[in-house]
Structures are given as structure tokens and as C-alpha cells.
Amino acid sequence: MSQGRIELLQKMLEDDPSDAFCRYGMAQEYLKAGDTVAAIAWFDKTLEVDIDYCYAYYHKARALQQANRLDEAVLSLRAGLDRARGCGDSHAMSEINSFLDELT
């Protein structure tokens, strides 16, 4: 985890706490560092402000998989697939579907 990136993202979140991209960035930094608990929490925070942030569902599922919480990972992917369909995001649908097939 790059402490500099975390600090930058925290500053950006101070300026705009509802910035989904910054929240997603925080989740990714924690995931890279292997802190799945914090990563999952930040993916959830991302989805709190933008329910249609489809890749947050995908990467949350990756974090849940790493934490050996496979049932929850599948639930995250199914929710993400529903949102991707609703948004018409075919690329996200394809990636989420592939990961879902891998887990089920």
C-alpha cells in the first residue's frame, strides 16, 4: 500500500466525501496491501454513494474470495451483474459473469 496514495485519496475525500472514485481508490490500495477487511469496507463505502459503480462489486468479490468468503463473493457478483444490466454496461456484465462462473 502506498502511504502517499492513501494520504492523497484521504485529502481528496476531505474535499468531497461523496467521491466514489476516491472511495474505490482507497479500496484498491487496501486490497493491494492484502488488507481485505479494509478493502471490503471501502468497496461498500463506494457503493453507498454510487450503487452503479459496477467494478466495485467485482473487486469486492475478489477481496471476499481472498478472505475465503465465497458465498458473499457470489452475492456481490450477482448484485453487480444486476446493476451492470440495469446500466447497460456490457463490459462489466461480461467480466462479472466470467468471475461468477468461476466461483459457481
N, CA, C and O atoms as a printed pandas DataFrame, in Angstrom:
     atom_number atom_name residue_name chain_id  residue_number  x_coord  y_coord  z_coord
0              1         N          MET        A               1    0.852   -1.171    0.000
1              2        CA          MET        A               1    0.000    0.000    0.000
2              3         C          MET        A               1    0.892    1.225    0.000
3              4         O          MET        A               1    1.817    1.341    0.804
4              5         N          SER        A               2    0.610    2.101   -0.880
5              6        CA          SER        A               2    1.375    3.335   -0.950
6              7         C          SER        A               2    0.773    4.360    0.007
7              8         O          SER        A               2   -0.336    4.852   -0.198
8              9         N          GLN        A               3    1.527    4.664    1.050
9             10        CA          GLN        A               3    1.035    5.632    2.038
10            11         C          GLN        A               3    0.769    6.983    1.381
11            12         O          GLN        A               3   -0.162    7.691    1.765
12            13         N          GLY        A               4    1.583    7.339    0.394
13            14        CA          GLY        A               4    1.368    8.597   -0.315
14            15         C          GLY        A               4    0.038    8.621   -1.042
15            16         O          GLY        A               4   -0.651    9.641   -1.047
16            17         N          ARG        A               5   -0.323    7.517   -1.649
17            18        CA          ARG        A               5   -1.617    7.437   -2.359
18            19         C          ARG        A               5   -2.766    7.506   -1.371
19            20         O          ARG        A               5   -3.764    8.185   -1.611
20            21         N          ILE        A               6   -2.623    6.805   -0.265
21            22        CA          ILE        A               6   -3.673    6.835    0.764
22            23         C          ILE        A               6   -3.865    8.257    1.265
23            24         O          ILE        A               6   -4.997    8.727    1.385
24            25         N          GLU        A               7   -2.777    8.938    1.554
25            26        CA          GLU        A               7   -2.869   10.314    2.043
26            27         C          GLU        A               7   -3.520   11.233    1.011
27            28         O          GLU        A               7   -4.349   12.076    1.354
28            29         N          LEU        A               8   -3.139   11.063   -0.252
29            30        CA          LEU        A               8   -3.724   11.868   -1.321
30            31         C          LEU        A               8   -5.221   11.597   -1.441
31            32         O          LEU        A               8   -6.017   12.530   -1.550
32            33         N          LEU        A               9   -5.597   10.342   -1.420
33            34        CA          LEU        A               9   -7.015    9.994   -1.508
34            35         C          LEU        A               9   -7.797   10.514   -0.305
35            36         O          LEU        A               9   -8.928   10.976   -0.453
36            37         N          GLN        A              10   -7.201   10.441    0.886
37            38        CA          GLN        A              10   -7.870   10.975    2.077
38            39         C          GLN        A              10   -8.090   12.471    1.959
39            40         O          GLN        A              10   -9.146   12.978    2.337
40            41         N          LYS        A              11   -7.098   13.181    1.438
41            42        CA          LYS        A              11   -7.247   14.626    1.247
42            43         C          LYS        A              11   -8.360   14.910    0.245
43            44         O          LYS        A              11   -9.181   15.803    0.453
44            45         N          MET        A              12   -8.379   14.148   -0.834
45            46        CA          MET        A              12   -9.425   14.342   -1.845
46            47         C          MET        A              12  -10.808   14.039   -1.253
47            48         O          MET        A              12  -11.786   14.708   -1.587
48            49         N          LEU        A              13  -10.888   13.042   -0.383
49            50        CA          LEU        A              13  -12.161   12.712    0.255
50            51         C          LEU        A              13  -12.590   13.779    1.254
51            52         O          LEU        A              13  -13.785   13.978    1.470
52            53         N          GLU        A              14  -11.640   14.460    1.858
53            54        CA          GLU        A              14  -11.988   15.575    2.732
54            55         C          GLU        A              14  -12.673   16.672    1.935
55            56         O          GLU        A              14  -13.618   17.305    2.407
56            57         N          ASP        A              15  -12.184   16.890    0.716
57            58        CA          ASP        A              15  -12.773   17.899   -0.156
58            59         C          ASP        A              15  -14.134   17.469   -0.691
59            60         O          ASP        A              15  -15.027   18.299   -0.862
60            61         N          ASP        A              16  -14.294   16.176   -0.954
61            62        CA          ASP        A              16  -15.551   15.653   -1.491
62            63         C          ASP        A              16  -15.784   14.243   -0.961
63            64         O          ASP        A              16  -15.396   13.267   -1.603
64            65         N          PRO        A              17  -16.416   14.129    0.211
65            66        CA          PRO        A              17  -16.626   12.819    0.829
66            67         C          PRO        A              17  -17.485   11.859    0.000
67            68         O          PRO        A              17  -17.479   10.653    0.249
68            69         N          SER        A              18  -18.212   12.376   -0.969
69            70        CA          SER        A              18  -19.076   11.509   -1.763
70            71         C          SER        A              18  -18.434   11.098   -3.090
71            72         O          SER        A              18  -19.122   10.609   -3.985
72            73         N          ASP        A              19  -17.128   11.293   -3.219
73            74        CA          ASP        A              19  -16.419   10.944   -4.445
74            75         C          ASP        A              19  -16.223    9.432   -4.520
75            76         O          ASP        A              19  -15.357    8.876   -3.844
76            77         N          ALA        A              20  -17.029    8.778   -5.342
77            78        CA          ALA        A              20  -16.981    7.318   -5.464
78            79         C          ALA        A              20  -15.634    6.842   -5.998
79            80         O          ALA        A              20  -15.135    5.797   -5.581
80            81         N          PHE        A              21  -15.045    7.602   -6.917
81            82        CA          PHE        A              21  -13.752    7.203   -7.482
82            83         C          PHE        A              21  -12.677    7.161   -6.405
83            84         O          PHE        A              21  -11.858    6.242   -6.390
84            85         N          CYS        A              22  -12.665    8.134   -5.511
85            86        CA          CYS        A              22  -11.678    8.143   -4.417
86            87         C          CYS        A              22  -11.928    7.006   -3.441
87            88         O          CYS        A              22  -10.985    6.372   -2.967
88            89         N          ARG        A              23  -13.178    6.748   -3.142
89            90        CA          ARG        A              23  -13.507    5.637   -2.252
90            91         C          ARG        A              23  -13.051    4.314   -2.871
91            92         O          ARG        A              23  -12.483    3.460   -2.190
92            93         N          TYR        A              24  -13.306    4.160   -4.164
93            94        CA          TYR        A              24  -12.880    2.965   -4.894
94            95         C          TYR        A              24  -11.350    2.864   -4.881
95            96         O          TYR        A              24  -10.801    1.774   -4.716
96            97         N          GLY        A              25  -10.678    3.980   -5.051
97            98        CA          GLY        A              25   -9.217    4.004   -4.996
98            99         C          GLY        A              25   -8.689    3.566   -3.642
99           100         O          GLY        A              25   -7.700    2.836   -3.564
100          101         N          MET        A              26   -9.342    4.007   -2.575
101          102        CA          MET        A              26   -8.939    3.573   -1.225
102          103         C          MET        A              26   -9.090    2.057   -1.107
103          104         O          MET        A              26   -8.208    1.377   -0.583
104          105         N          ALA        A              27  -10.206    1.538   -1.595
105          106        CA          ALA        A              27  -10.431    0.086   -1.543
106          107         C          ALA        A              27   -9.333   -0.655   -2.287
107          108         O          ALA        A              27   -8.821   -1.665   -1.806
108          109         N          GLN        A              28   -8.976   -0.157   -3.453
109          110        CA          GLN        A              28   -7.940   -0.817   -4.255
110          111         C          GLN        A              28   -6.585   -0.779   -3.547
111          112         O          GLN        A              28   -5.844   -1.762   -3.582
112          113         N          GLU        A              29   -6.261    0.323   -2.919
113          114        CA          GLU        A              29   -4.986    0.419   -2.193
114          115         C          GLU        A              29   -4.938   -0.598   -1.052
115          116         O          GLU        A              29   -3.923   -1.268   -0.857
116          117         N          TYR        A              30   -6.026   -0.713   -0.305
117          118        CA          TYR        A              30   -6.046   -1.685    0.788
118          119         C          TYR        A              30   -6.021   -3.116    0.256
119          120         O          TYR        A              30   -5.395   -3.990    0.856
120          121         N          LEU        A              31   -6.695   -3.357   -0.860
121          122        CA          LEU        A              31   -6.672   -4.686   -1.449
122          123         C          LEU        A              31   -5.265   -5.054   -1.901
123          124         O          LEU        A              31   -4.817   -6.181   -1.686
124          125         N          LYS        A              32   -4.569   -4.113   -2.522
125          126        CA          LYS        A              32   -3.178   -4.364   -2.951
126          127         C          LYS        A              32   -2.291   -4.707   -1.769
127          128         O          LYS        A              32   -1.356   -5.500   -1.890
128          129         N          ALA        A              33   -2.590   -4.104   -0.624
129          130        CA          ALA        A              33   -1.785   -4.339    0.575
130          131         C          ALA        A              33   -2.180   -5.629    1.296
131          132         O          ALA        A              33   -1.539   -6.024    2.270
132          133         N          GLY        A              34   -3.238   -6.280    0.810
133          134        CA          GLY        A              34   -3.665   -7.524    1.440
134          135         C          GLY        A              34   -4.599   -7.336    2.612
135          136         O          GLY        A              34   -4.908   -8.296    3.318
136          137         N          ASP        A              35   -5.057   -6.110    2.835
137          138        CA          ASP        A              35   -5.980   -5.835    3.932
138          139         C          ASP        A              35   -7.408   -5.961    3.396
139          140         O          ASP        A              35   -8.053   -4.970    3.052
140          141         N          THR        A              36   -7.882   -7.212    3.336
141          142        CA          THR        A              36   -9.190   -7.454    2.727
142          143         C          THR        A              36  -10.333   -6.850    3.538
143          144         O          THR        A              36  -11.338   -6.428    2.966
144          145         N          VAL        A              37  -10.193   -6.806    4.848
145          146        CA          VAL        A              37  -11.259   -6.244    5.685
146          147         C          VAL        A              37  -11.464   -4.767    5.338
147          148         O          VAL        A              37  -12.592   -4.330    5.112
148          149         N          ALA        A              38  -10.378   -4.008    5.298
149          150        CA          ALA        A              38  -10.488   -2.582    4.960
150          151         C          ALA        A              38  -10.930   -2.400    3.512
151          152         O          ALA        A              38  -11.722   -1.506    3.215
152          153         N          ALA        A              39  -10.428   -3.238    2.613
153          154        CA          ALA        A              39  -10.811   -3.134    1.205
154          155         C          ALA        A              39  -12.311   -3.343    1.038
155          156         O          ALA        A              39  -12.972   -2.567    0.348
156          157         N          ILE        A              40  -12.845   -4.374    1.658
157          158        CA          ILE        A              40  -14.276   -4.659    1.555
158          159         C          ILE        A              40  -15.084   -3.485    2.105
159          160         O          ILE        A              40  -16.088   -3.083    1.517
160          161         N          ALA        A              41  -14.642   -2.946    3.224
161          162        CA          ALA        A              41  -15.342   -1.791    3.809
162          163         C          ALA        A              41  -15.346   -0.605    2.842
163          164         O          ALA        A              41  -16.363    0.073    2.697
164          165         N          TRP        A              42  -14.213   -0.354    2.180
165          166        CA          TRP        A              42  -14.144    0.758    1.234
166          167         C          TRP        A              42  -14.944    0.486   -0.034
167          168         O          TRP        A              42  -15.507    1.415   -0.613
168          169         N          PHE        A              43  -15.006   -0.773   -0.479
169          170        CA          PHE        A              43  -15.877   -1.082   -1.618
170          171         C          PHE        A              43  -17.332   -0.818   -1.233
171          172         O          PHE        A              43  -18.103   -0.288   -2.033
172          173         N          ASP        A              44  -17.705   -1.190   -0.004
173          174        CA          ASP        A              44  -19.065   -0.904    0.464
174          175         C          ASP        A              44  -19.325    0.601    0.522
175          176         O          ASP        A              44  -20.407    1.064    0.160
176          177         N          LYS        A              45  -18.334    1.357    0.977
177          178        CA          LYS        A              45  -18.479    2.817    1.023
178          179         C          LYS        A              45  -18.633    3.395   -0.383
179          180         O          LYS        A              45  -19.360    4.367   -0.585
180          181         N          THR        A              46  -17.950    2.796   -1.340
181          182        CA          THR        A              46  -18.093    3.230   -2.736
182          183         C          THR        A              46  -19.530    3.030   -3.188
183          184         O          THR        A              46  -20.136    3.922   -3.782
184          185         N          LEU        A              47  -20.063    1.859   -2.904
185          186        CA          LEU        A              47  -21.420    1.528   -3.338
186          187         C          LEU        A              47  -22.482    2.330   -2.600
187          188         O          LEU        A              47  -23.588    2.505   -3.110
188          189         N          GLU        A              48  -22.159    2.822   -1.401
189          190        CA          GLU        A              48  -23.093    3.680   -0.676
190          191         C          GLU        A              48  -23.374    4.965   -1.442
191          192         O          GLU        A              48  -24.494    5.476   -1.426
192          193         N          VAL        A              49  -22.353    5.483   -2.111
193          194        CA          VAL        A              49  -22.529    6.752   -2.827
194          195         C          VAL        A              49  -22.813    6.565   -4.312
195          196         O          VAL        A              49  -23.305    7.486   -4.965
196          197         N          ASP        A              50  -22.509    5.379   -4.860
197          198        CA          ASP        A              50  -22.779    5.111   -6.271
198          199         C          ASP        A              50  -23.087    3.628   -6.445
199          200         O          ASP        A              50  -22.193    2.810   -6.659
200          201         N          ILE        A              51  -24.358    3.306   -6.349
201          202        CA          ILE        A              51  -24.800    1.907   -6.430
202          203         C          ILE        A              51  -24.492    1.290   -7.795
203          204         O          ILE        A              51  -24.476    0.067   -7.932
204          205         N          ASP        A              52  -24.251    2.121   -8.794
205          206        CA          ASP        A              52  -23.965    1.641  -10.146
206          207         C          ASP        A              52  -22.471    1.556  -10.464
207          208         O          ASP        A              52  -22.100    1.391  -11.626
208          209         N          TYR        A              53  -21.623    1.664   -9.468
209          210        CA          TYR        A              53  -20.176    1.541   -9.685
210          211         C          TYR        A              53  -19.871    0.044   -9.806
211          212         O          TYR        A              53  -19.440   -0.592   -8.844
212          213         N          CYS        A              54  -20.098   -0.498  -10.987
213          214        CA          CYS        A              54  -20.116   -1.955  -11.211
214          215         C          CYS        A              54  -18.824   -2.658  -10.816
215          216         O          CYS        A              54  -18.861   -3.770  -10.290
216          217         N          TYR        A              55  -17.693   -2.027  -11.062
217          218        CA          TYR        A              55  -16.433   -2.706  -10.751
218          219         C          TYR        A              55  -16.169   -2.788   -9.252
219          220         O          TYR        A              55  -15.319   -3.566   -8.819
220          221         N          ALA        A              56  -16.879   -2.004   -8.463
221          222        CA          ALA        A              56  -16.760   -2.149   -7.015
222          223         C          ALA        A              56  -17.311   -3.498   -6.576
223          224         O          ALA        A              56  -16.769   -4.124   -5.666
224          225         N          TYR        A              57  -18.387   -3.951   -7.218
225          226        CA          TYR        A              57  -18.936   -5.271   -6.908
226          227         C          TYR        A              57  -17.927   -6.371   -7.281
227          228         O          TYR        A              57  -17.699   -7.314   -6.524
228          229         N          TYR        A              58  -17.340   -6.217   -8.459
229          230        CA          TYR        A              58  -16.381   -7.206   -8.954
230          231         C          TYR        A              58  -15.177   -7.313   -8.015
231          232         O          TYR        A              58  -14.810   -8.411   -7.597
232          233         N          HIS        A              59  -14.569   -6.184   -7.688
233          234        CA          HIS        A              59  -13.363   -6.218   -6.865
234          235         C          HIS        A              59  -13.678   -6.516   -5.402
235          236         O          HIS        A              59  -12.844   -7.074   -4.689
236          237         N          LYS        A              60  -14.873   -6.148   -4.953
237          238        CA          LYS        A              60  -15.290   -6.568   -3.615
238          239         C          LYS        A              60  -15.361   -8.086   -3.578
239          240         O          LYS        A              60  -14.940   -8.706   -2.601
240          241         N          ALA        A              61  -15.893   -8.686   -4.638
241          242        CA          ALA        A              61  -15.958  -10.151   -4.707
242          243         C          ALA        A              61  -14.564  -10.762   -4.700
243          244         O          ALA        A              61  -14.355  -11.811   -4.090
244          245         N          ARG        A              62  -13.600  -10.121   -5.372
245          246        CA          ARG        A              62  -12.206  -10.610   -5.344
246          247         C          ARG        A              62  -11.669  -10.582   -3.907
247          248         O          ARG        A              62  -11.021  -11.526   -3.456
248          249         N          ALA        A              63  -11.948   -9.488   -3.205
249          250        CA          ALA        A              63  -11.495   -9.383   -1.816
250          251         C          ALA        A              63  -12.172  -10.446   -0.952
251          252         O          ALA        A              63  -11.526  -11.069   -0.109
252          253         N          LEU        A              64  -13.459  -10.650   -1.160
253          254        CA          LEU        A              64  -14.175  -11.677   -0.402
254          255         C          LEU        A              64  -13.631  -13.068   -0.722
255          256         O          LEU        A              64  -13.534  -13.918    0.163
256          257         N          GLN        A              65  -13.281  -13.296   -1.975
257          258        CA          GLN        A              65  -12.679  -14.578   -2.361
258          259         C          GLN        A              65  -11.360  -14.773   -1.613
259          260         O          GLN        A              65  -11.094  -15.854   -1.089
260          261         N          GLN        A              66  -10.539  -13.730   -1.567
261          262        CA          GLN        A              66   -9.256  -13.815   -0.863
262          263         C          GLN        A              66   -9.457  -14.107    0.619
263          264         O          GLN        A              66   -8.644  -14.784    1.249
264          265         N          ALA        A              67  -10.558  -13.584    1.168
265          266        CA          ALA        A              67  -10.872  -13.811    2.583
266          267         C          ALA        A              67  -11.610  -15.142    2.793
267          268         O          ALA        A              67  -12.062  -15.440    3.898
268          269         N          ASN        A              68  -11.727  -15.936    1.720
269          270        CA          ASN        A              68  -12.413  -17.226    1.755
270          271         C          ASN        A              68  -13.872  -17.099    2.187
271          272         O          ASN        A              68  -14.404  -17.944    2.908
272          273         N          ARG        A              69  -14.503  -16.017    1.726
273          274        CA          ARG        A              69  -15.925  -15.763    1.988
274          275         C          ARG        A              69  -16.667  -15.880    0.644
275          276         O          ARG        A              69  -17.210  -14.906    0.122
276          277         N          LEU        A              70  -16.668  -17.102    0.113
277          278        CA          LEU        A              70  -17.134  -17.332   -1.245
278          279         C          LEU        A              70  -18.621  -17.079   -1.437
279          280         O          LEU        A              70  -19.022  -16.562   -2.479
280          281         N          ASP        A              71  -19.443  -17.429   -0.462
281          282        CA          ASP        A              71  -20.880  -17.173   -0.595
282          283         C          ASP        A              71  -21.156  -15.677   -0.730
283          284         O          ASP        A              71  -21.993  -15.261   -1.532
284          285         N          GLU        A              72  -20.450  -14.879    0.055
285          286        CA          GLU        A              72  -20.617  -13.427   -0.017
286          287         C          GLU        A              72  -20.078  -12.878   -1.335
287          288         O          GLU        A              72  -20.623  -11.922   -1.887
288          289         N          ALA        A              73  -19.006  -13.489   -1.832
289          290        CA          ALA        A              73  -18.450  -13.070   -3.118
290          291         C          ALA        A              73  -19.473  -13.287   -4.230
291          292         O          ALA        A              73  -19.656  -12.427   -5.092
292          293         N          VAL        A              74  -20.128  -14.430   -4.204
293          294        CA          VAL        A              74  -21.159  -14.729   -5.209
294          295         C          VAL        A              74  -22.303  -13.723   -5.111
295          296         O          VAL        A              74  -22.805  -13.252   -6.131
296          297         N          LEU        A              75  -22.714  -13.394   -3.892
297          298        CA          LEU        A              75  -23.778  -12.398   -3.710
298          299         C          LEU        A              75  -23.377  -11.042   -4.271
299          300         O          LEU        A              75  -24.185  -10.365   -4.907
300          301         N          SER        A              76  -22.138  -10.650   -4.037
301          302        CA          SER        A              76  -21.646   -9.377   -4.565
302          303         C          SER        A              76  -21.667   -9.386   -6.088
303          304         O          SER        A              76  -22.075   -8.408   -6.715
304          305         N          LEU        A              77  -21.229  -10.484   -6.674
305          306        CA          LEU        A              77  -21.209  -10.587   -8.136
306          307         C          LEU        A              77  -22.621  -10.560   -8.716
307          308         O          LEU        A              77  -22.853   -9.936   -9.751
308          309         N          ARG        A              78  -23.543  -11.216   -8.073
309          310        CA          ARG        A              78  -24.934  -11.213   -8.570
310          311         C          ARG        A              78  -25.535   -9.815   -8.485
311          312         O          ARG        A              78  -26.245   -9.380   -9.391
312          313         N          ALA        A              79  -25.248   -9.118   -7.398
313          314        CA          ALA        A              79  -25.731   -7.739   -7.279
314          315         C          ALA        A              79  -25.092   -6.857   -8.350
315          316         O          ALA        A              79  -25.766   -6.030   -8.964
316          317         N          GLY        A              80  -23.803   -7.035   -8.568
317          318        CA          GLY        A              80  -23.100   -6.262   -9.590
318          319         C          GLY        A              80  -23.613   -6.558  -10.988
319          320         O          GLY        A              80  -23.717   -5.661  -11.825
320          321         N          LEU        A              81  -23.932   -7.815  -11.236
321          322        CA          LEU        A              81  -24.475   -8.195  -12.543
322          323         C          LEU        A              81  -25.825   -7.521  -12.776
323          324         O          LEU        A              81  -26.100   -7.030  -13.871
324          325         N          ASP        A              82  -26.660   -7.500  -11.746
325          326        CA          ASP        A              82  -27.956   -6.815  -11.860
326          327         C          ASP        A              82  -27.768   -5.332  -12.158
327          328         O          ASP        A              82  -28.463   -4.775  -13.009
328          329         N          ARG        A              83  -26.831   -4.691  -11.461
329          330        CA          ARG        A              83  -26.598   -3.259  -11.676
330          331         C          ARG        A              83  -26.018   -3.009  -13.065
331          332         O          ARG        A              83  -26.405   -2.053  -13.737
332          333         N          ALA        A              84  -25.090   -3.866  -13.498
333          334        CA          ALA        A              84  -24.485   -3.707  -14.825
334          335         C          ALA        A              84  -25.540   -3.852  -15.919
335          336         O          ALA        A              84  -25.535   -3.108  -16.901
336          337         N          ARG        A              85  -26.441   -4.812  -15.742
337          338        CA          ARG        A              85  -27.547   -4.967  -16.700
338          339         C          ARG        A              85  -28.390   -3.707  -16.738
339          340         O          ARG        A              85  -28.737   -3.205  -17.807
340          341         N          GLY        A              86  -28.714   -3.203  -15.558
341          342        CA          GLY        A              86  -29.543   -2.006  -15.456
342          343         C          GLY        A              86  -28.907   -0.785  -16.097
343          344         O          GLY        A              86  -29.598    0.087  -16.623
344          345         N          CYS        A              87  -27.581   -0.734  -16.046
345          346        CA          CYS        A              87  -26.840    0.395  -16.632
346          347         C          CYS        A              87  -26.515    0.164  -18.102
347          348         O          CYS        A              87  -26.112    1.089  -18.808
348          349         N          GLY        A              88  -26.688   -1.059  -18.555
349          350        CA          GLY        A              88  -26.307   -1.387  -19.924
350          351         C          GLY        A              88  -24.805   -1.468  -20.120
351          352         O          GLY        A              88  -24.311   -1.249  -21.227
352          353         N          ASP        A              89  -24.066   -1.784  -19.052
353          354        CA          ASP        A              89  -22.604   -1.876  -19.117
354          355         C          ASP        A              89  -22.216   -3.300  -19.496
355          356         O          ASP        A              89  -21.993   -4.145  -18.628
356          357         N          SER        A              90  -22.138   -3.556  -20.793
357          358        CA          SER        A              90  -21.877   -4.917  -21.270
358          359         C          SER        A              90  -20.485   -5.416  -20.907
359          360         O          SER        A              90  -20.298   -6.612  -20.686
360          361         N          HIS        A              91  -19.510   -4.521  -20.841
361          362        CA          HIS        A              91  -18.155   -4.938  -20.469
362          363         C          HIS        A              91  -18.129   -5.430  -19.021
363          364         O          HIS        A              91  -17.566   -6.484  -18.726
364          365         N          ALA        A              92  -18.736   -4.665  -18.133
365          366        CA          ALA        A              92  -18.802   -5.087  -16.728
366          367         C          ALA        A              92  -19.597   -6.381  -16.598
367          368         O          ALA        A              92  -19.223   -7.271  -15.834
368          369         N          MET        A              93  -20.701   -6.484  -17.349
369          370        CA          MET        A              93  -21.502   -7.708  -17.304
370          371         C          MET        A              93  -20.664   -8.918  -17.682
371          372         O          MET        A              93  -20.746   -9.961  -17.034
372          373         N          SER        A              94  -19.866   -8.786  -18.719
373          374        CA          SER        A              94  -19.035   -9.889  -19.187
374          375         C          SER        A              94  -18.007  -10.297  -18.132
375          376         O          SER        A              94  -17.844  -11.483  -17.848
376          377         N          GLU        A              95  -17.322   -9.327  -17.560
377          378        CA          GLU        A              95  -16.299   -9.647  -16.560
378          379         C          GLU        A              95  -16.908  -10.224  -15.294
379          380         O          GLU        A              95  -16.384  -11.181  -14.725
380          381         N          ILE        A              96  -18.007   -9.644  -14.858
381          382        CA          ILE        A              96  -18.669  -10.139  -13.651
382          383         C          ILE        A              96  -19.189  -11.554  -13.887
383          384         O          ILE        A              96  -19.042  -12.427  -13.032
384          385         N          ASN        A              97  -19.794  -11.772  -15.043
385          386        CA          ASN        A              97  -20.305  -13.104  -15.381
386          387         C          ASN        A              97  -19.195  -14.148  -15.405
387          388         O          ASN        A              97  -19.374  -15.259  -14.907
388          389         N          SER        A              98  -18.060  -13.798  -15.976
389          390        CA          SER        A              98  -16.927  -14.732  -16.028
390          391         C          SER        A              98  -16.461  -15.112  -14.629
391          392         O          SER        A              98  -16.193  -16.280  -14.349
392          393         N          PHE        A              99  -16.366  -14.123  -13.760
393          394        CA          PHE        A              99  -15.930  -14.395  -12.388
394          395         C          PHE        A              99  -16.980  -15.216  -11.653
395          396         O          PHE        A              99  -16.647  -16.122  -10.890
396          397         N          LEU        A             100  -18.246  -14.897  -11.884
397          398        CA          LEU        A             100  -19.330  -15.649  -11.265
398          399         C          LEU        A             100  -19.285  -17.114  -11.704
399          400         O          LEU        A             100  -19.458  -18.017  -10.885
400          401         N          ASP        A             101  -19.055  -17.343  -12.983
401          402        CA          ASP        A             101  -18.933  -18.720  -13.484
402          403         C          ASP        A             101  -17.773  -19.453  -12.815
403          404         O          ASP        A             101  -17.862  -20.647  -12.529
404          405         N          GLU        A             102  -16.695  -18.730  -12.572
405          406        CA          GLU        A             102  -15.518  -19.309  -11.922
406          407         C          GLU        A             102  -15.830  -19.758  -10.494
407          408         O          GLU        A             102  -15.312  -20.773  -10.029
408          409         N          LEU        A             103  -16.680  -18.997   -9.805
409          410        CA          LEU        A             103  -16.970  -19.288   -8.392
410          411         C          LEU        A             103  -18.122  -20.267   -8.188
411          412         O          LEU        A             103  -18.251  -20.863   -7.118
412          413         N          THR        A             104  -18.952  -20.435   -9.207
413          414        CA          THR        A             104  -20.128  -21.301   -9.008
414          415         C          THR        A             104  -20.014  -22.585   -9.792
415          416         O          THR        A             104  -20.914  -23.423   -9.738
